[in-house]
């Protein structure tokens, strides 16, 4: 199925480069160096998209939220010429809030407790309602700590610049540790997972990753089975008809 990557920053561009060149399109505000088809799109401009999207298609949306209710995402959905078969949304494990080191799974209730995570929860809720209304398959990937080159903020911390607002730093129950990033933190595993989900046809078979914590949400969702019998939110857990799944990568310290 044709795939559209909306937002070609660090993660979006790497997913785009893993997709077939003849069945993918990247949309972004800044030109990128890629051999894939790419179009410049201003996601903050109202009105219809300036490009034609194939029907059917899958959309990977990686853009950061704009405001408490994510006006950018609302504009993007309103500008779509037709409903895609599937939307894959890159969210964050930050929606769980400060869990004080507890184990977190997809069944853990969200608890957005700061200005960065609240818009993400709002975006998830917006997409959930939109997908149900338009019979669109929705996959939410709650990805932990993606830091591209130069984005970790080490220079700001060394210079003594504020990293968190005072109210946020005093609301946490866990200490904040700063360590040198390993090479692995610069290459998020989510790019492989996102690519597999984008390319998988709804309802097609796939291998289970064997990781517990998968759940489906929506009107057609069944009660989650016991943790011992759950499967990961891999492509094998997909089904058409507006089903919604959440995948979490968060682990306890």
HELIX and SHEET records of a PDB file:
HELIX    1   1 UNK A   10  UNK A   18  1                                   9    
HELIX    2   2 UNK A   21  UNK A   23  5                                   3    
HELIX    3   3 UNK A   71  UNK A   79  1                                   9    
HELIX    4   4 UNK A   93  UNK A   96  5                                   4    
HELIX    5   5 UNK A  118  UNK A  133  1                                  16    
HELIX    6   6 UNK A  154  UNK A  159  1                                   6    
HELIX    7   7 UNK A  166  UNK A  171  1                                   6    
HELIX    8   8 UNK A  183  UNK A  186  5                                   4    
HELIX    9   9 UNK A  190  UNK A  199  1                                  10    
HELIX   10  10 UNK A  227  UNK A  229  5                                   3    
HELIX   11  11 UNK A  235  UNK A  237  5                                   3    
SHEET    1   A 8 UNK A  38  UNK A  40  0                                        
SHEET    2   A 8 UNK A  24  UNK A  28  1                                        
SHEET    3   A 8 UNK A   2  UNK A   6  1                                        
SHEET    4   A 8 UNK A  57  UNK A  61  1                                        
SHEET    5   A 8 UNK A  86  UNK A  92  1                                        
SHEET    6   A 8 UNK A 137  UNK A 143  1                                        
SHEET    7   A 8 UNK A 244  UNK A 248  1                                        
SHEET    8   A 8 UNK A 215  UNK A 217 -1                                        
END                                                                             
